[in-house]
Amino acid sequence: MFVFLMLFLWKYIDDMVGKGFEWYTILKLMMYASVTNVAMALPLSVLLSSIMTYGTLGENYELVAIKSAGISLTRALYPMIIVVSILAISAFFFSDYTLPVANRKFLTLLYDVREQKSAKLIKVGVFNNSFPDYSIRVGRKDADNQRLYDIMIYQKNKSKAGNDIIFAKEGVMTRSRDNSYLILKLKNGVHYQESSGENVYNPRQKFTRFYFKETSQKLDLSGFTLHRTNDSLFNGAFQMMSSKQLMYTFKTVTKQTGELEKNNYAIITPNIKYFVVPHQPVPPIPVIIPYGKVIDAIPADQQANAIQNASMEAKIIKNIMGDKVVDYMQRQNDLRKYLVEYQKKFTLSAACIMLFLIGAPLGAIIRKGGLGLPVVISVIFFLIYFMITSIGEKTAQNGTLSPILGAWMAIIILTPIGLFLSYKASNDSVLFDAEMYKRWINTLVARFKKG
């Protein structure tokens, strides 16, 4: 969990630093991020802990004592299999009930944090446009970031054209008591102002210049306050739904897609405009057209007009169908995402059991405990699991692979490896013994030389 939390901080550190958040806002964001990372941290924890546990038992020859007492490794795994099964069931309920709420809280708060303006209100050497209708440039600052020098302020005058311009040699930046306003106390400067004068039709008729020893500018800080978005706005995202909500939404979108297909067929029905006019049905009369092409049945002076009308109608139908195809493809993409997310409610539980079947026999085979070799092996297997899972989900969402097969691809591929390792461990295999491979390679080289 610590590793994944550090990855989160490095990814979003630029969106959080320098925005003046309270400590509890950052803590709340990290707490929500930790909950959402359980889906990644839990399988890795099961894998690592199982390798460390059974590796320590093998290293201390406790597995040998268990086997010498007539208890097989498979039977010795029964208690932990029960514990991991309970953990897997708990992971399903967590994924179905807790994780959607945590995702909604986390993404809502993260959206507000990223939209929040920086609390570094005025930077040195650049024009700062953080305040509405103001553009401020500062030549340099003191170390306390309060005293400013070589100040230039462009203020948009809403009642007049152009800007009011203020130059000041120095100034002091403070806040109001309620932190609602930033107050710039300027010293030794000049204020340039353009106005319409007497003839209002010319907004730049009069130019005024004011010299001042002291003045102040009051800037609104309401844009720098964290505004919380209602998390119900994100309820439609598939990450925020439980399994029941996903299936209900899937059925609803499927029904809407079917109705959309019927409407699309109605648009391209030949001569549809004639069917909306009330008419009396007549028996069909066989007609033989004595022309090689239909266009030849139209008088020569009307053919150009008929072709132009047909081309125009075809373009209209093409444009209409183009928009509907985009909508249809988006709906299909959403349906695949709903199915993949629904399957992920179950794959988290299956991943815990599958990685335990890999980790426990691996620990018994390598016979190494602690945080050395077990960490290396667990990270390698987890990376394989993560890459296969990512590839399967992406291909399923793109429509290249079935959503069910894509979501379960890692489980299908790695479960046989876990069963194979369990078989080898129960038979006291030396699968990871370097000496065995060294002897095998020497034997192979000797045979090659004789041949």
C-alpha positions as CSV (number, residue, x, y, z in Angstrom):
1,M,0.0,0.0,0.0
2,F,2.9,2.4,0.8
3,V,4.4,1.8,-2.6
4,F,1.2,2.4,-4.5
5,L,0.5,5.5,-2.4
6,M,4.0,6.9,-3.3
7,L,3.2,6.3,-6.9
8,F,0.0,8.3,-6.5
9,L,1.8,11.2,-4.9
10,W,4.5,11.3,-7.6
11,K,1.8,11.3,-10.3
12,Y,-0.3,14.1,-8.8
13,I,2.3,16.1,-6.8
14,D,2.2,19.0,-9.3
15,D,-1.6,19.3,-8.9
16,M,-1.3,19.5,-5.1
17,V,1.8,21.5,-4.3
18,G,1.5,25.3,-4.0
19,K,-2.3,25.5,-3.9
20,G,-2.7,26.3,-0.2
21,F,-4.8,23.2,0.8
22,E,-5.5,22.4,4.4
23,W,-3.6,19.4,5.8
24,Y,-6.9,17.5,6.2
25,T,-7.7,17.9,2.5
26,I,-4.4,16.2,1.5
27,L,-4.9,13.5,4.1
28,K,-8.4,12.8,2.9
29,L,-7.2,12.5,-0.7
30,M,-4.5,10.1,0.4
31,M,-7.0,8.1,2.4
32,Y,-9.3,7.7,-0.7
33,A,-6.4,6.9,-2.9
34,S,-5.3,4.1,-0.4
35,V,-8.8,2.6,-0.5
36,T,-8.8,2.6,-4.3
37,N,-5.4,1.0,-4.4
38,V,-6.6,-2.1,-2.4
39,A,-7.5,-3.8,-5.7
40,M,-3.9,-3.7,-6.6
41,A,-2.2,-4.0,-3.2
42,L,-4.2,-7.0,-2.0
43,P,-3.2,-9.6,-4.6
44,L,0.4,-8.5,-4.3
45,S,0.3,-8.7,-0.5
46,V,-1.2,-12.3,-0.7
47,L,1.6,-13.3,-3.1
48,L,4.4,-11.8,-1.1
49,S,3.2,-13.0,2.3
50,S,2.6,-16.5,1.1
51,I,6.1,-16.7,-0.4
52,M,7.7,-15.3,2.8
53,T,5.7,-17.6,5.1
54,Y,6.3,-20.9,3.4
55,G,9.8,-19.8,2.4
56,T,10.6,-19.3,6.1
57,L,9.0,-22.7,7.0
58,G,11.2,-24.3,4.3
59,E,14.3,-22.4,5.4
60,N,13.9,-23.5,9.0
61,Y,13.2,-27.1,8.0
62,E,9.7,-26.9,9.5
63,L,8.2,-28.2,6.3
64,V,10.5,-31.2,6.6
65,A,9.2,-31.8,10.1
66,I,5.6,-31.6,8.9
67,K,6.2,-34.1,6.1
68,S,8.1,-36.4,8.5
69,A,5.0,-36.5,10.6
70,G,3.0,-37.9,7.7
71,I,1.3,-34.7,6.7
72,S,1.6,-33.8,3.0
73,L,2.2,-30.3,1.8
74,T,-1.3,-30.2,0.2
75,R,-2.9,-31.0,3.6
76,A,-0.6,-28.4,5.3
77,L,-2.0,-25.8,2.9
78,Y,-5.6,-26.4,3.9
79,P,-5.8,-23.9,6.8
80,M,-4.3,-21.1,4.7
81,I,-6.5,-22.0,1.7
82,I,-9.5,-21.5,4.0
83,V,-8.1,-18.2,5.3
84,V,-7.4,-17.0,1.7
85,S,-10.9,-18.1,0.6
86,I,-12.4,-16.0,3.4
87,L,-10.2,-13.1,2.3
88,A,-11.3,-13.6,-1.3
89,I,-15.0,-13.5,-0.4
90,S,-14.3,-10.3,1.6
91,A,-12.5,-8.8,-1.4
92,F,-15.6,-9.4,-3.5
93,F,-17.9,-7.5,-1.1
94,F,-15.3,-4.8,-0.8
95,S,-15.1,-4.5,-4.6
96,D,-18.8,-4.5,-4.9
97,Y,-19.8,-2.1,-2.1
98,T,-16.9,-0.1,-0.8
99,L,-14.7,0.4,-3.9
100,P,-17.4,2.2,-6.0
101,V,-18.0,4.7,-3.1
102,A,-14.3,5.2,-2.6
103,N,-13.8,5.7,-6.4
104,R,-16.5,8.3,-6.4
105,K,-15.1,10.2,-3.4
106,F,-11.6,10.0,-4.7
107,L,-12.2,11.1,-8.3
108,T,-14.5,13.9,-7.1
109,L,-11.9,15.3,-4.7
110,L,-9.1,14.8,-7.2
111,Y,-11.1,16.7,-9.8
112,D,-11.6,19.6,-7.4
113,V,-7.9,19.6,-6.4
114,R,-6.8,19.7,-10.0
115,E,-9.2,22.5,-10.9
116,Q,-8.1,24.5,-8.0
117,K,-5.9,27.6,-8.8
118,S,-2.4,27.8,-7.5
119,A,-1.9,29.6,-4.2
120,K,1.4,31.0,-5.6
121,L,-0.6,34.1,-6.5
122,I,2.1,36.2,-8.0
123,K,5.2,34.8,-9.6
124,V,8.4,36.7,-10.4
125,G,9.2,37.8,-14.0
126,V,6.0,36.7,-15.7
127,F,2.5,38.1,-16.1
128,N,0.1,36.5,-13.6
129,N,-3.5,36.2,-14.8
130,S,-4.9,34.4,-11.8
131,F,-7.2,37.2,-10.8
132,P,-10.1,38.1,-13.1
133,D,-9.6,41.4,-15.1
134,Y,-6.0,41.7,-13.8
135,S,-2.6,41.0,-15.2
136,I,0.2,41.5,-12.7
137,R,4.0,41.4,-13.2
138,V,6.6,41.6,-10.5
139,G,10.3,42.2,-11.0
140,R,11.5,40.6,-7.8
141,K,10.5,39.6,-4.3
142,D,12.0,39.5,-0.9
143,A,12.7,36.2,0.8
144,D,9.4,36.5,2.8
145,N,7.4,36.7,-0.4
146,Q,5.5,39.7,1.0
147,R,7.5,42.7,-0.3
148,L,7.4,43.2,-4.0
149,Y,9.5,45.4,-6.4
150,D,9.1,46.8,-9.9
151,I,5.3,46.2,-10.0
152,M,3.2,46.5,-13.2
153,I,-0.5,46.0,-13.1
154,Y,-2.9,45.9,-16.1
155,Q,-6.5,46.3,-15.0
156,K,-9.4,45.8,-17.4
157,N,-11.8,48.7,-17.2
158,K,-15.3,47.2,-17.8
159,S,-17.0,50.6,-18.2
160,K,-14.3,51.9,-20.7
161,A,-12.3,50.5,-23.5
162,G,-8.7,49.5,-22.9
163,N,-6.8,48.9,-19.6
164,D,-5.8,51.0,-16.6
165,I,-2.1,50.6,-16.1
166,I,-0.3,51.0,-12.7
167,F,3.5,51.1,-12.2
168,A,5.0,51.1,-8.7
169,K,8.5,50.8,-7.5
170,E,7.6,48.6,-4.5
171,G,4.7,47.2,-2.6
172,V,3.6,44.9,0.2
173,M,1.2,41.9,-0.3
174,T,-1.1,41.1,2.6
175,R,-4.5,39.4,3.1
176,S,-7.7,40.5,4.7
177,R,-8.7,39.2,8.1
178,D,-11.2,36.8,6.6
179,N,-8.8,35.7,3.8
180,S,-11.3,36.8,1.2
181,Y,-9.1,39.5,-0.5
182,L,-5.5,40.0,-1.3
183,I,-4.4,43.6,-0.6
184,L,-1.5,45.1,-2.5
185,K,-0.2,48.3,-0.8
186,L,1.8,50.1,-3.5
187,K,4.3,52.9,-3.0
188,N,5.9,55.5,-5.4
189,G,4.2,54.9,-8.6
190,V,2.0,56.2,-11.4
191,H,-1.5,55.3,-12.6
192,Y,-2.4,55.7,-16.3
193,Q,-6.1,55.9,-17.2
194,E,-8.0,56.4,-20.4
195,S,-11.6,57.7,-20.4
196,S,-14.2,58.9,-22.9
197,G,-14.2,62.5,-21.7
198,E,-17.2,64.7,-22.8
199,N,-17.9,62.9,-26.2
200,V,-19.0,59.5,-25.2
201,Y,-18.7,58.1,-28.7
202,N,-14.9,58.1,-28.4
203,P,-14.0,55.9,-25.4
204,R,-10.3,56.9,-25.6
205,Q,-10.6,60.7,-25.9
206,K,-9.2,61.5,-22.5
207,F,-5.9,60.4,-21.0
208,T,-5.1,60.9,-17.3
209,R,-2.0,60.3,-15.3
210,F,-1.9,60.1,-11.5
211,Y,1.3,60.1,-9.4
212,F,1.0,58.5,-6.0
213,K,3.1,57.8,-2.9
214,E,0.8,55.2,-1.5
215,T,-2.3,53.4,-2.8
216,S,-3.8,50.0,-2.6
217,Q,-5.4,47.4,-4.8
218,K,-8.0,44.9,-3.5
219,L,-8.0,41.5,-5.3
220,D,-10.7,38.9,-4.9
221,L,-9.5,35.5,-3.6
222,S,-12.8,33.6,-4.1
223,G,-11.3,31.8,-7.1
224,F,-8.6,30.2,-4.9
225,T,-11.0,28.6,-2.5
226,L,-11.5,24.8,-2.9
227,H,-15.1,24.4,-4.2
228,R,-16.4,20.9,-3.7
229,T,-18.3,19.3,-6.6
230,N,-21.4,17.2,-5.8
231,D,-20.2,13.6,-6.1
232,S,-23.5,12.5,-7.5
233,L,-22.4,14.0,-10.9
234,F,-20.0,11.1,-11.3
235,N,-22.5,8.3,-10.6
236,G,-22.8,7.5,-14.3
237,A,-19.1,6.3,-14.5
238,F,-18.7,2.6,-14.5
239,Q,-16.1,2.7,-11.8
240,M,-18.7,4.1,-9.4
241,M,-21.2,1.2,-9.8
242,S,-21.9,-2.0,-7.9
243,S,-22.5,-5.2,-9.8
244,K,-26.3,-4.8,-9.7
245,Q,-26.0,-1.2,-11.0
246,L,-23.7,-2.4,-13.7
247,M,-26.0,-5.1,-14.9
248,Y,-29.1,-2.7,-14.8
249,T,-27.2,-0.1,-16.8
250,F,-25.9,-2.7,-19.2
251,K,-29.5,-3.9,-19.9
252,T,-30.8,-0.3,-20.2
253,V,-28.1,0.7,-22.7
254,T,-28.6,-2.6,-24.6
255,K,-32.3,-1.8,-25.0
256,Q,-31.6,1.7,-26.1
257,T,-29.0,0.5,-28.6
258,G,-31.6,-1.9,-30.1
259,E,-34.1,0.9,-30.5
260,L,-31.4,3.0,-32.1
261,E,-30.7,0.3,-34.7
262,K,-34.4,0.2,-35.6
263,N,-34.4,3.9,-36.1
264,N,-31.3,3.7,-38.3
265,Y,-33.0,1.1,-40.6
266,A,-36.0,3.4,-40.8
267,I,-33.9,6.3,-42.1
268,I,-32.4,4.3,-45.0
269,T,-35.7,2.7,-46.0
270,P,-36.2,3.4,-49.7
271,N,-38.8,6.1,-50.5
272,I,-39.6,6.5,-46.8
273,K,-41.0,10.0,-47.5
274,Y,-43.8,8.4,-49.5
275,F,-44.9,6.1,-46.7
276,V,-45.8,8.9,-44.3
277,V,-48.5,10.1,-46.6
278,P,-51.9,8.5,-46.2
279,H,-52.8,6.4,-49.2
280,Q,-55.0,3.6,-50.3
281,P,-53.3,0.3,-50.8
282,V,-53.4,-1.0,-54.4
283,P,-52.6,-4.4,-55.7
284,P,-49.1,-4.7,-57.1
285,I,-48.9,-4.3,-60.8
286,P,-45.9,-5.8,-62.6
287,V,-44.0,-3.1,-64.5
288,I,-41.5,-3.8,-67.2
289,I,-39.1,-1.0,-67.7
290,P,-37.9,-1.0,-71.4
291,Y,-34.7,0.7,-70.5
292,G,-31.2,-0.6,-69.6
293,K,-30.9,2.0,-66.7
294,V,-33.5,3.6,-64.5
295,I,-32.2,7.0,-65.4
296,D,-33.1,6.5,-69.0
297,A,-36.8,6.5,-68.0
298,I,-36.5,10.1,-67.0
299,P,-36.7,12.7,-69.8
300,A,-33.3,14.0,-70.9
301,D,-34.0,17.6,-69.8
302,Q,-34.9,16.4,-66.3
303,Q,-32.0,13.9,-65.7
304,A,-29.5,16.4,-64.4
305,N,-32.0,17.8,-61.9
306,A,-32.9,14.2,-60.8
307,I,-29.3,13.3,-60.3
308,Q,-28.7,16.4,-58.3
309,N,-31.7,15.8,-56.1
310,A,-30.7,12.1,-55.5
311,S,-27.1,13.2,-54.7
312,M,-28.3,15.8,-52.2
313,E,-30.6,13.3,-50.5
314,A,-27.8,10.7,-50.3
315,K,-25.5,13.3,-48.6
316,I,-28.2,14.2,-46.1
317,I,-28.8,10.5,-45.2
318,K,-25.0,10.0,-45.0
319,N,-24.6,12.9,-42.6
320,I,-27.4,11.7,-40.4
321,M,-26.1,8.1,-40.4
322,G,-22.5,9.4,-39.6
323,D,-23.7,11.0,-36.4
324,K,-25.7,7.9,-35.5
325,V,-22.8,5.6,-36.2
326,V,-20.6,7.6,-33.8
327,D,-23.4,7.3,-31.1
328,Y,-23.8,3.6,-31.8
329,M,-20.1,2.9,-31.5
330,Q,-19.9,4.9,-28.2
331,R,-22.7,2.8,-26.8
332,Q,-21.0,-0.4,-27.8
333,N,-17.8,0.8,-26.2
334,D,-19.7,1.6,-23.0
335,L,-21.4,-1.8,-23.0
336,R,-17.9,-3.5,-23.2
337,K,-16.7,-1.3,-20.3
338,Y,-19.7,-2.3,-18.2
339,L,-19.1,-6.0,-18.8
340,V,-15.3,-5.7,-18.0
341,E,-16.0,-3.8,-14.8
342,Y,-18.7,-6.3,-13.8
343,Q,-16.2,-9.2,-14.3
344,K,-13.5,-7.3,-12.2
345,K,-15.8,-7.6,-9.2
346,F,-15.0,-11.4,-9.3
347,T,-11.5,-11.4,-10.7
348,L,-10.1,-9.7,-7.6
349,S,-11.2,-12.6,-5.5
350,A,-10.0,-15.1,-8.0
351,A,-6.6,-13.3,-8.2
352,C,-6.1,-13.7,-4.4
353,I,-6.6,-17.4,-4.6
354,M,-4.6,-17.8,-7.8
355,L,-1.6,-15.9,-6.5
356,F,-1.7,-17.8,-3.2
357,L,-1.5,-21.1,-5.2
358,I,1.6,-19.6,-6.9
359,G,3.2,-18.0,-3.8
360,A,2.9,-20.9,-1.3
361,P,4.5,-23.6,-3.4
362,L,7.1,-21.1,-4.6
363,G,8.1,-20.4,-1.0
364,A,8.3,-24.1,-0.2
365,I,10.5,-24.7,-3.3
366,I,12.9,-21.8,-2.9
367,R,13.1,-22.2,0.9
368,K,14.0,-18.5,1.5
369,G,12.2,-16.2,3.9
370,G,12.6,-12.6,4.7
371,L,12.4,-9.7,2.3
372,G,15.2,-10.7,-0.1
373,L,14.5,-13.3,-2.8
374,P,10.7,-13.5,-2.0
375,V,10.3,-9.8,-2.8
376,V,12.1,-10.2,-6.2
377,I,10.1,-13.3,-7.2
378,S,6.7,-11.8,-6.0
379,V,7.3,-8.6,-8.0
380,I,8.2,-10.5,-11.1
381,F,5.0,-12.7,-10.9
382,F,2.9,-9.6,-10.0
383,L,4.2,-7.7,-13.0
384,I,3.3,-10.6,-15.3
385,Y,-0.1,-10.7,-13.7
386,F,-0.5,-6.9,-14.1
387,M,0.6,-6.8,-17.7
388,I,-1.6,-9.7,-18.7
389,T,-4.6,-8.1,-16.9
390,S,-4.0,-4.7,-18.5
391,I,-3.6,-6.2,-22.0
392,G,-6.8,-8.3,-21.6
393,E,-8.9,-5.4,-20.3
394,K,-7.7,-3.0,-23.1
395,T,-8.3,-5.5,-25.8
396,A,-11.8,-6.3,-24.3
397,Q,-12.7,-2.6,-24.1
398,N,-11.6,-2.1,-27.7
399,G,-13.8,-4.9,-28.9
400,T,-10.9,-7.1,-30.1
401,L,-11.6,-9.7,-27.4
402,S,-14.6,-10.9,-25.5
403,P,-15.1,-8.8,-22.3
404,I,-15.4,-12.0,-20.2
405,L,-12.2,-13.6,-21.7
406,G,-10.3,-10.3,-21.5
407,A,-11.1,-9.8,-17.8
408,W,-10.2,-13.4,-16.9
409,M,-7.2,-13.7,-19.2
410,A,-4.6,-13.4,-16.4
411,I,-6.4,-15.9,-14.2
412,I,-6.7,-18.4,-17.1
413,I,-3.0,-18.2,-17.9
414,L,-1.5,-18.1,-14.4
415,T,-3.7,-20.7,-12.7
416,P,-2.1,-23.7,-14.5
417,I,1.3,-22.3,-13.4
418,G,0.1,-22.3,-9.8
419,L,-1.2,-25.9,-10.1
420,F,2.1,-27.0,-11.7
421,L,4.1,-25.4,-8.9
422,S,1.9,-27.0,-6.3
423,Y,2.5,-30.4,-7.8
424,K,6.2,-29.8,-7.9
425,A,6.3,-28.6,-4.3
426,S,4.3,-31.6,-3.1
427,N,6.8,-33.9,-4.7
428,D,9.8,-32.1,-3.2
429,S,11.0,-30.8,-6.5
430,V,14.2,-28.8,-6.8
431,L,12.8,-26.6,-9.5
432,F,14.9,-23.5,-8.5
433,D,18.1,-25.4,-7.5
434,A,21.0,-23.8,-9.4
435,E,23.2,-26.8,-9.0
436,M,20.6,-29.1,-10.7
437,Y,20.6,-26.8,-13.8
438,K,24.4,-26.5,-13.7
439,R,24.7,-30.3,-13.8
440,W,22.2,-30.6,-16.6
441,I,24.0,-28.0,-18.7
442,N,27.4,-29.7,-18.1
443,T,25.9,-33.1,-19.1
444,L,24.4,-31.5,-22.2
445,V,27.7,-29.9,-23.1
446,A,29.6,-33.1,-22.6
447,R,27.2,-35.0,-25.0
448,F,27.6,-32.2,-27.5
449,K,31.4,-32.6,-27.5
450,K,31.3,-36.3,-27.9
451,G,28.9,-36.0,-30.8
